[in-house]
Amino acid sequence: MPEASDIYYCIFSSYLGIRGFKIEYKGYIEKMSTSDYIFKLLLIGDAPGSKTTFIKRYCFENFNPHNRLTIGVECCSKTTTFNGIEVKLQIWDFGGEIKFRILYTKYCKSANGAFFLYDIITPLSLNYLLEWIQLVRKSAGDIPIMLIGSKLDLHENRAVSYEEGLLTAKKYNLASFLEISSKTGENVEKAFEIMIKMLIEVF
């Protein structure tokens, strides 16, 4: 379990009002980092609740199936160790609402990697994969994007096979593919380890 000083959490509540786009911020100001690497990661996709439970499982080691849906952008920061190297991750969770996507481009800037999450029980959650990829590529360039199939604990009800997920990752030339369960924790740490390994090799 990470020390409390290693985890920071902030919320960017974004919405369109009568006078245009407005951003509200509340949370903690991060202290200066002395980590060997600092990576900014994006969580993108349209799977309701999956991104939030994924980030909460990784950062706080808990699972709440009743998390509220992300409106705008939420951010979690965690310091971890990989092969003796201290790595700080700034993880940005993007809400799936279409009306906000055009505003996400500025939050994608300077990102080092991204996870696209879909539900293995909901094929529709893969529908906008190409649109999300284009959004990230436009602002962050050719960064590694990892395809993540969530809700592996419900594999008996799956509507997207492992092979379909793997073929989708290959079709869009994504960096890696993995299925995870935020409920049980299966492969959650592994997903971040794979991403960190790829980024350290690049940087």
N, C-alpha and C positions, 0 to 999 in steps of 0.2 A: 504494500500500500504506500503510495507516495506521501511525503510529508506535506502538511498543509501549505507550507511556504512554496511548494513546487507547483501548485495548481492555482490558476486564476480564472475567473469567469466574468464575462461581460455580455451585455445584451444590447443589440442595435435594433430598436423597434422602428420599422419603416412603414410609412403609409402615405397614400395620396389624399391630401385634404383639398378644401375648396381653393386654397391659394397655391396649390402645387405640391411638390414633393417635400416631405419633412422628415428629418431623422432625429430620433431621441436616443440618448445614450445614458446608461446607468451601469455602474459596476466598479471594478477595482482598477487602479492604475498599476501597471506592471513595474516591478523593480528592474533595474539594469541587469542583464543576463551575462554570466561569465561562461556560458556553455561553449563547447567546441564548435557546435553547429546550431544554427537557428533556421528552422524550416517552416514556411507558411503553407498549410495544406487546406484544400477546399473540399467540402462535402456537398455534392450536387445530386440532383435527381428528383423524381416525383413520387417516391414511395412514402406515403403518409406515416410519419412517426419513426420510420426506420433510421433516418439520419440522426435524429435526436437521441434515440435509445443507443445507437452505436457510439456516439460521442460521450454519453453519460456512462456507459459501461466501461469505456477505455479510460476516461479521465477520473471517474469517481467510483468505479467498480461496483455500480449498482444498476438495477433494472427496474423501470417503472413503465408498464404498458400504457399508462394513462397520461403520459407526458403531453402537454399542450403542443399544438402544431406551431412550428416556427413561422413567425411573421417578420419578414425582412431577413436580418442576418444575426446569428448568435456566434459567439467566439469563446473557445476554451483553450487555455494554454497549459501544457504539461511538460515537465522536464523528466527525461528518462535516460537510461544508459544502454548503449548498444555496443557490444564487443569492447567494453572498456571506454567507450567514447561518450561523453555527455552531450545529449541532444535535446534542444528545446523545440517543442512543436507548438505552433499557433494554428489552431484548427477552426476554420470558419464554416459554419453550418448555414447554407442558403435555403430559405423557405422555397417551396415548390410552386408558389402561385405565379401564374404567367404574367400578371400585371407588373410584377417587380423585376422580371428578368432583365429588362433593358437597363435597369438601374444597377445591376450587379457588376457591370463591366469594371467599374472603378475599384471594386473590392477584389477583383481577380488579379489586378496588377501586382507584380512582384511575388506572385504565388510560385511555389516550387513543385507542387504536385497536387493531384486531385483524386478523390474517390467518387465514383458514380454508383449510387446505391439503388437497387431495385428489389422488389419483393418476389421471391420465387413462386409465390402463390397468386401473384397479380401480374399477368402479362402486360397489361396496359402501362405498368410502371416503367417499361422499356421504350414506350412510344416516342418520347422526346429526347432520347439519348443523343442523336445527331445534333439537335439544336443546342443542348448543353455543351457538347464537345466544341461546337463552333463558337459559342460564347466564351469558353475558356481560352481556346486557341487565339481568338481575336485580341484578347487582353494580356494573356500570360505566355503566349508562344507555344512551342512544342514541348510542354512539360509532361512528365509521366502521368497518365490517367489510368487508374486501376478500377476495373469493373468488379463490383461487390454484390453478390446475391444474398439478400438478408432473409431472416426467418427460417434458417435451416432446421430449427427445432420443429417446424411444421412440414417437414419433407414429405410426409405421407399425403399431404394435400397439395403438393407442388403442381404448378401449371407450366413452369419453365424448367426444363431438364438441365442437368449439369452440362450436358453436351451442347445444348442451345446457348447457354451462357458463354461457354468457351468459344463457340463459333462466332458469337456476337463480338466478343473481345478481339478475335482475329480479324473479323470483317472491318472493324473500325480502327485497326492497328493500335489497340490499347496496350499498355505496358504489362498488365498482368490481370489475372482473374482468380477470384476466390469466393467461396460461399461461407457465410458466417451466421452465428446466432447471438444476438445481443442478450437474449433471455438466459442462455446457459453460459455465455462467454466464449463458446467454441470459435476458434480462429480469429477472434477480435484482436488480441495481441499480435498474432501472426500477420494480420493485414498491415498493421503499422510497422512491424519489423521488416516486411518485404519492401514497403515504401521507403523506409529509412535507409535500407541497404542500397536500393537503387539510387537514392539521392546522394548518399555519401560517395558512391562510385562516380557519379557525374561531377560533383563539386569537390 
